[in-house]
Amino acid sequence: MGKDIEVGAEHSGGKDYQDPPPAPLFDAEELGKWSFYRAIIAEFVATLLFLYVTVLTVIGHKSQSAADQCGGVGILGIAWAFGGMIFVLVYCTAGISGGHINPAVTFGLFLARKVSLVRAVLYMVAQCLGAVCGCGLVKAFQKAYYVRYGGGANELADGYSTGTGVAAEIIGTFVLVYTVFAATDPKRNARDSHVPVLAPLPIGFAVFMVHLATIPITGTGINPARSFGAAVIYGKDKAWDDQWIFWVGPFVGAAIAAIYHQFVLRAGAAFGSFKSSSY
């Protein structure tokens, strides 16, 4: 079992590590680096691909199940599409942009001082634009079915109160962002060298599990860009009337996850460097 020990204590077999310094609120230097703009492009493309595959899966399922109740991939297949794409895209983009693909994740990492304000804002803009373009591609390829089967837009299901919908989005996003923090924790990375390679897997599984739980309630947002892009292209009143749920819920859930991880689970990191040792 691992235990945190302050650097300087006499203990063999441990690995020294330091938490990276907090990101500045505004970093003018990054504006002059190509890597900064490359990361923004990566977030745009990743979110575009994410919405294209997942919304196309939703439309395909609804069109098939309308003709045959046993047709389509079902809720399980839809959940796999969302979770699987996050796994693939985080794996592909983690070394370039961090693989956020979600304004709620970006917001949580900003609160934890992992990214600057400028980077956070531009990531969110790129993610939202990518989502709109991804849904636009789906509509272009599925003109006959897109509007008929809801455009993959998030809406509060009949029979559920607004409070239930917001709570579902808060809890679902908390699970996702908490998993992101846990999977990318520098303490864990220092102790277990395989963790950075495996990080996309639990993040993808978190998305998969949350979709299984909340698709019947809200269609599962937990990603404001995903909800925004689908609403823009779908354009119906119900999707826009419920849109605030898919921004407030995920942002509150992300904030709670950031506070819980940074100030409860990792509170000791504020007092200096540590090293991990096994007994």
Helices and strands as residue ranges (DSSP letters): E 2-6, E 15-17, G 28-32, H 34-67, H 74-93, H 103-111, H 117-141, G 150-152, H 162-183, H 186-191, H 195-198, H 200-218, H 224-234, H 237-241, H 245-260, I 261-265, G 267-271, E 274-278
